[in-house]
Amino acid sequence: MNASLRSSQGKMNTNTTPDDSPREEEHDWDSYLIETNSEAAPASNFKQALIPPVNDFIVGEKLESIDPRNQDSWCIGTIIEKDGPRLRIRLDGTDDRNDFWRLVDSGDIRCYGTTAKLGGQIVPPLGFQLTSTRWTKYFERNVKDGPFAAESCFKPQPSKPEKNLFKKGQKLEAVDPRHSNLICPATVSNVIPGDYRIMLSLDGWSSLNNFKVDYLSRDIFPVGWCKLAGIRIAKVGGNPPSRASNKILPTSPTKQNENVRQQQSKNKKTIVSPLPNDSSHSPTTMDEKNNNLTTKEKINQRSKTKKENGNSIDSDEANEDTKKKRPIVTVYLNYLGDNSGMLLNPQKFRVSMPSKFGPDECHVVLTSIFDSCIKCAFQQASFIKRIIDVF
């Protein structure tokens, strides 16, 4: 079945706009499978259409989408970019940090108006930048008039395999979970019997990057599927492929995004490893180390020996001195109006949230604040996940 996928690649029409830029060398699956002495996972293992669906969407159109960070909510999203049958979507009211990708035959997107027909309600996304009370005005001004994607653009979901049929060592194509715009060659590194998930490793990368996915995930594809769909996959352990042919909705970075990037740059640490030929880092014997000890270090060693023999100094006294050096903080809460954000229940917030935390050590105060916020959250699991994503 995989052979039929690869043999029909030249017959498909891609959904991206051609350009005159030089084309990079594409990943050659046939040669790669021979070189690695491996086999491709059968196409019947995947919840994907054998023939990639056509992408009739237009960049800038709006649709309804499930909020990836709150699976119970249907929100309005705008198509920012196209790549084959994939759509890059940004929920209206959020910025580019929370963009995500969906296939045109995904069950997570649907035509605008479907939620209302089913008796539901469109809600602001998690992380909506304005207050919840201003969502109605925002909707009227920015969403109500569209443009909306036609119902014919949404394709039916493909059939799914009855059970997990993957085997260890099989090759496939997978979305990089850290860079969802990239699709990379990957290997099934482990299959746990009875589990609905499989462990994947991105070829050419450290095992530290291994991750688990549901065997029904729409982010894994049979070998050759992406080429058939007009999507360029990343090289094995190499740089991302250029996607100059893709249509992208122009966006400008916000001041908030710029501040975040600057903060991330400040937080980066550089670790310098010693050079092999550097004499200052050459191996030394235990005798040499002892000879190089300063008088102060020798005294410390003697003190350590005495401590082991029962003649130690009073540890409680030392701990008390250390504790005194730690800063003591107090946090005051100034709460005005009904704006407790999208995550916290305003009523619980007013009743349960203390007006003051501390005085105490920093980590104690911070823990108290988090605990109080969790108690006031609409959905505690969503709140905790959001905090983990931020930090």
MIFI-299516 format. One record per residue: residue in one letter; x, y, z of N, C-alpha, C in turn. Coordinates in pm, whole numbers, plus 50000, padded with zeros to 5 digits. Layout:
BEGIN
AXYZXYZXYZ...
END
This chain:
BEGIN
M500834987950000500005000050000500865012650000N502035011950070502945023250070503545025449933A503755014149859504305015449724503365023149634S502055020649651501065027749570501045042549604L501295045849733501355059849772502495066849701R503685060549699504855066949641504775067549488S504175057249427504145056749280503195067049220S502215071449298501235080949245501545095349281Q502755097849335503075111249382503075121549270G503515117449152503605127149043502265131148988K501215123649018499895126448962499135136949040M499545139349166498795148449251499175162949224N498185171749240498405185949224498555191949363T499615199049392499815204649525498925216649546N498745220449673497865231449707498615244349733T499935244149716500705256149741500955263549611T501325275949622501545284249505502975282749458P503225278949332504595276949286505355290049277D506685289349291507515301049276508805297149208D509665306949182510875304649105512085301949193S511905300749327513035298349415513585284349394P514915282449412515515269249391514945259049489R514685247149440514095236549521515195228849593E514995226249721515945218249796515775203549759E516825196049785516765181649759515765175249854E514825167649801513785161649883514295148849949H513675145550060514035133250131513635121150047D514595112450020514375100649937514075088650027W512795085550042512405074750132512885061150083D512835058749953513235045749900514675042449937S515575052049913516985049949947517185049150097Y516445057550170516605058150315516195045050382L515115038950334514665026250392515685015250367I516335015650250517365005650219518595007950307E519005020650320520195023950399520025020150546T518845022250599518595019450741518085005350765N517914997750657517434983850667516144983350750S515214991950716513964992950792512764992350699E511584991250758510354990450680509425001850717A508595005750622507615016350645506365010550710A505785018150801504525013950862503435013950755P502625003350746501565002750644500595014450656A500075019050544499145030250543497865027150621S497525014250632496315010250705496435012550855N497655015450904497855018051047497395031951088F497215040850991497015055051020495565059351000K495185069551075493905076051052494145087750956Q494445084350832494705094250728494095089450597A493645098950515493125095450383494265090350295L494015079650219495065074150132495515084450029I494565091949975494865103049884494655116049962P495695123949985495555136250064494445145050009P493585150450095492475158850049492975172249994V492175177849905492515190749843492205202049941N493075211849945492905223250034492285234849956D490985237049975490265247749905490125260349990F490685260350110490575271950197491415283550142I491075295650187491785307650147492345314150273V493615318150267494235324850381493445337350417G493125338950545492335350250592490905346750624E490425335050577489065330850607488955326150752K487735326850803487475322750941486675309850944L486805302851057486095290251077485905287951226E485205277351260485075273351401486115262651431S486745263651548487775254051585487725251351735I488055239051772488225235751913489485242451964D489415248452082490585254452145491515243152190P492745242152136493645231152174493965230752323R493845242452390494165242952533492925241352620N491765240352558490515238252633489565230652541Q489665217452543488995208952445487465209752449D486905216052551485445217252561484905229652490S485795238152440485365251052385485505251552233W484455256752168484515259852025484705274852011C485735278751935486085292751919486145296351770I486365309151744486545313751607488045314751578G488455309051465489855309551426490005315251286T491175320651258491495326051125492625318051064I492515315050935493555307550864494715317050834I495885313750887497065322150873497965317350761E497975304050739498915298350642498385285050592K498775281250470498445268150412499725260750378D499715247650399500835239150357500255225750316G500045223850185499355211850140497955211550199P497515200350255496195199650317496185204350463R497255210650506497335215650644496995230550651L496415234450764496055248450789496705253050919R497335264650913497815270951036496725280551082I496255278451205495085285751255495475293951378R494915305951385495085314451503493705317951556L493445314551680492145317751740492005332751756D490875338151713490655352551721490685357151867G491495367251893491665372252029492965367852092T493745359352021495055355252072496145360151977D497405357752015498515362051929499185349951865D500305352451796500945341851717501635331151801R501735333051933502395322952017501555310452033N500265311452004499375300052025498815294451895D499445297351782499005291751654499135276551655F498295269851578498345255251570497955250951429W498215238251398497965232951263496885222151268R496025222251166494995211951151494885208151002L494475195750978494215191150842492825195550799V492605196550668491295200950619490205190750647D490585178250678489585168050712489605164850862S490055174550941490095172751087488715174451148G488445166951253487185168451325487195180051421D488345187051432488475198251524488105211651460I487765211551332487355224051266486035221651194R485245232351180483975231251109483535245151062C482505245050982482005257450920481395266651025Y481585279851007481005289451099479485288251099G478905288251218477455287051234477025273351280T477925263451273477575249751313477255248951462T478055255751544477845255351688476475260851725A476085271951663474775277951690473645268551648K473805261651533472785252251487472605240651584L473685236851650473635225751745473235230251885G472895243051899472445248152028473565252352120G474785253052067475935257052148476235271852135Q477345275752192477725289852190479225291152166I479595300252078481005303352056481525311252176V482695307452227483255313952345484625319652311P485095329452389486455334652367487485323952400P488615324052334489635313852359490345315852492L490965305352539491795306352658492935315952629G493125325752716494165335652692493695347552613F492355349452603491805361152533492405373752592Q492935382552507493745393752553492945404952617L491645405452592490795415652652489995409552766T489195417652834488365412452942487195404452884S486675395252963485585386652915484345394652881T484125405752950482945413952925483045421152790R484245422252735484425429252608484435419652489W484225406652516484225396852408483125399652307T481925403452355480795406052266481125417252168K481715428052220482085439252132483175435052034Y484125427252083485195422451996484625413851885F483675405051919483055396151822482325404251715E481555414251759480795422451664481725429951568R482835434651620483735442951541484655434851449N485145423251497486205416251426485825402751367V484715397051412484395383351372483125382351289K482105389451329480755387551276480675388251123D481445397051062481355399150917482305390550836G483035381450902483885371950829485145378250771P485615372950655484995362850567485095348750625F484085340450595484035326950648484285316750538A484945305950574485235295250478483945288150439A483835284350312482645277350262482585263250321E481365258250335481165244950393481835233950309S481945236250179482535226250090484035224550113C484665234050182486115233150208486425222550313F485445219550397485675210150507485435195850457K486445187650468486375173950416486015164150527P485325153150493484965143150594486195136350652Q486105132450778487225125750843487475111950781P488725107750773489025094350719488655083450818S488535071250769488245059950857489465057150945K489235050651058490325048151151490565033151166P491795029051195492085014851219491395010151347E491034997451351490294992051465491154991451591K492464989751575493344988751692494744993551655N495604994151755496984998451735497764987451663L498134989851538498804979751455500294982751435F500794993251499502184997051480503134986951545K504344985951486505374977051539506664984951559K507434980851656508694987551686509624987051565G510234998451534511184999351424510595004351294Q509275005251284508665009851160508895024951139K509005028851013509235042850978507925049650939L507875062650965506705070650930507105085350923E506145093950899506355108450899505545114351014A506165123051093505495128151213505745143051231V504735149851283504875164051317505795165251439D506755174451430507635177151544506805184151651P506645178151771505775184151872506245197751921R507535200551909508055213451954507985224151845H507905219851721507795229151608506735223451514S505495226651543504375219851476504275223151327N505075232551278505075235251135505945225251059L506735217351132507655207851070507135193651075I507365186250967507095171950964508415165050933C508765154951012510085148851005509985133750986P511035127450929511115112850929511225107951074A510485097551107510465092751245510395077551249T510695072151367510715057651388509885054251510V509125043351502508415038251620509445031851711S509765038451822510815033451912510285023652015N508965023952040508405014552137506895013852122V506365001952141504914999752143504584992052269I503794998152355503424991652481502144983752459P502174970552483500974962252461499774967552540G498654968652472497434973352537497314988352548D498364995652510498345010252518497885016052385Y497165027152390496695033652268497745043252212R498875044452281499925053652235501145045952186I501925052752103503195047252057504285057452087M505495052452112506635061252136507355063552004L507605076151971508265079751846509585086751873S510545084451784511805091751787511995098351651L512395111051652512665118251528514045114151479D514135108951359515395103551307516485114351303G517655110751356518785119951357518855128751480W517875127551570517865135751691518025126951814S518405133251925518645126052050517365119352100S517555108452175516405101452233515695110052337L516345120952380515705130152475514485136852411N514445136852278513325142952206512205133152177N512325120552222511275110652199509965115252263F508855111252204507555115452255506505104852223K505395105352296504295095952275503155102652200V502515095152113501325100052043500265089052041D499025093252032497925083952012498075077451875Y497805064451865497945057851735496925063151633L495895070151682494905076451593495235091151565S496405095551607496795109551591496755113751445R496305126051420496305131651285497645138251252D498605137151344499925143151323500975132851284I500555120751249501475110651196500955105751062F501885102750970501505099750832502335088050778P501775080750680502555070050616503735075750537V504735067550517505895071450437505435075750297G505855087450252505505092550120504245100850116W503505101350225502225108550226502435123550206C503435129050273503655143550266504075147850125K504905140050060505305143449924504095143049832L503235133249854502015132149776501105144249800A501175149749921500325161149958500965174549922G502215174349875502885186849843503535193449962I503825185650066504485190850186505935186050188R506865195350208508275191650215508615188050360I509185176150380509535172050516510975175850547A511265177150676512615180950719513605169750691K514865173550672515915163550653516195156450784V516775144650776517085136950896518115144450980G517695149051098518595156151188519125169151132G518475174651029518985186750964518135198850990N518365209250910517615221650924516225220250864P515275228450910513915227950855513925231250707P513015224950629512915228150486512295241850467S512705248950362512115261950334510725259850275R509795268850313508445267650260508075281050198A508935285850107508725299050047507475299449962S506985287649920505835287249830504515288549903N504555287850035503305288150111502735302250119K501435303050116500775315850137500675318150287I501105330050332501085333150474500415346650493L499505347350589498865360050622499885368750693P500225380550639501255388750701500875392850842T501825391750932501595395951070502815403651116S502585412951209503705420451266503815416751412P505045415251465505205411351604504695422151697T503975418251800503455427751897504535430951999K504315441852071505265445652176505335434852283Q504195428452310504175417752409505055406152365N504965402352237505805391452186507275395152194E507595407852163508985412152164509565411452305N508745415452405509205414652543509475400452586V508595391252543508775377152577510065371852517R510315375252388511525370452322512775375952389Q512735388952430513885394852498514145388052631Q513055384852704513215378252833513785364352815Q513325357152710513845343752684515325344452650S515725355052577517135356452541517995358852664K517465366652761518215369152884518375356652967N517365347952962517375335953045518245324852990K518705326252864519515315552806520895315452871K521395303652902522705301952963523615294752867T524875299152861525855292652775526785284452861I526935271652827527815262752899529045260252813V530225263552865531455261852790532165249552839S532405239952751533105227652787534605229752769P535425223852855536875225252842537365218452715L538365224552651538955218552532539845206952570P539905196452487540705184652520542165187852541N542725197652468544145200552476544475211752575D543485216352647543685227252742544335221752867S545585226152896546315220753010545685224453141S544925235553144544305239653269543215230153312H542725221553220541685211953252542185197653237S543525195853235544065182353220543835174353346P543705160853336543445152453452544585153253552T544265153053682545265153053788545045141353879T546125136953945546015125854039545525131054173M545145121854262544665125854394545755132854474D547035128154460548145134554533548335148954488E548235151254354548385164754303547285173854354K546065168454361544945176454410545155180254556N545635170754636545855173554778546955183854797N548015183354712549105192954723548665206954684N547675207654596547205220754548546165227054639L545745220054744544745225454834545295237454910T544475247454927544885258955007544765255555154T545345264055238545285261755383543835261555430K543025270255373541615270955413540895258055380E541175252355260540525239955220540945228455310K542245228355351542725217755440542035218455576I541835230955624541135232655751539705227555739N539065230555625537695225755603537635210655599Q538665204555539538705189955535538815184055674R539665190355758539825185455895538525186755973S537835198155948536545200256016535545189655975K535575186055846534675175655795534965162255861T536285159355879536665146655943536175146256088K536335157656157535865158356295534355156456304K533665161956205532205160756204531795146256192E532525138656108532205124556091532485116556217N533415121456302533745114356426532865118656542G531895126956515530965130856621531265144256681N532315151256634532685164156689532235175456598S531065174356537530575184356441530045196656512I529995207456438529405219756492527895218356495D527245227256561525795226656576525135229856442S524555219556374523955221356242522725230256248D521965229656358520765238056371521135252756367E522255256156429522695269956432523065274656291A523735265856215524135269256077522915271055988N521925262056004520705263055924519945275855954E519975280056081519275292056121519905304256056D521255304256048521955315455984521605316255836T521515304355771521175303855629519775309055605K518855305055695517455309055680517285324055693K518095330255782517985344655804518365352455679K519215346555595519675353455475518635353355364R517645344255372516635343355267515675355155276P515315361255163514415372855166512995368855207I512375377455282510975375555323510125385355243V509055380255181508235388755095506775388455139T506075399155100504625400155121503995404554990V502925397754949502235401054825500825405554859Y500445417554811499105422954833498315422054703L497045418554715496175417254598495235429154590N495315436554480494405447654455493425443254348Y492205439854385491225434354291490105444254270L489955448754146488905458454113488045453054000G486735455054008485815451153901485635436053891D485215431553771484915417453747485985410553661N487095417053639488095411253550489045402053626S488675389353636489565379353695490185370653588G489995374553462490565366953351489655355753307M490125348253205489325337453147489425324553226L490405323453315490645310753384489995310053522L489755321653583489295321853722487825326153731N487105319453820485695322553846485615335353928P484975345953876484945358853948484335357754087Q483265349654103482625348454234483545341754334K484155330554293485105323854382486295332854413F486705340554311487865349254327487595359754435R486405365954431486065376354528485955370754670V485385358554681485115352854813486335346054873S487055338354791488095329454843489515335054837M489765344254747491145348854729491565358354841P492615355254915493085364255022493585377454964S493505387855044493995400854999495485402455025K496055392655098497465393755134498075379755146F499275378055092500025365655106501355368855173G501685361355279502925363855351502655371755479P503725377055542505135376355501505715362255520D506495357955423507145344855429508205344155320E508875332655310509885330855207509215330555069C509995333954967509445335454832508695323154785H509315311454799508695299254746507415295754820V507345299254949506135296455027504995305454981V505285318254960504275327754914503785324054774L504715320554687504355316954550503465304554548T503795294654630502975282554639501565285754688S501465294754785500155298754838499315305554730I499955313954649499235320954542498715311054440F499555301454398499145291354301497995282954356D498105278854482497045270654543495715278154546S495765290954579494545298954585493935300654446C494775302654345494275304154208493635291254159I494245279954192493695267054152492305265054212K492125269054337490815267654403489755276454336C490185287554274489235296854212489035294254063A489735284654007489695282253862488365276053819F487925279553696486755272953637487045258053620Q488165255153558488595241253536490025239953587Q490175233053699491485232453764492535225953674A492125215553600493095208553513493605217853404S492695225853344493095235153238494015246053293F493715250653415494545261053476495945255953502I496055243853559497375238053588498165235953460K497485231053355498175228853227498675242053169R497875252553183498275265653133499515270653207I499545268953338500695273253418501945265653375I501795252553352502935244253309503435248853173D502505252253081502885256852947503665269952954V503255278753046503895291853057505315290653110F505495281953210506805280753274507635269553216
END
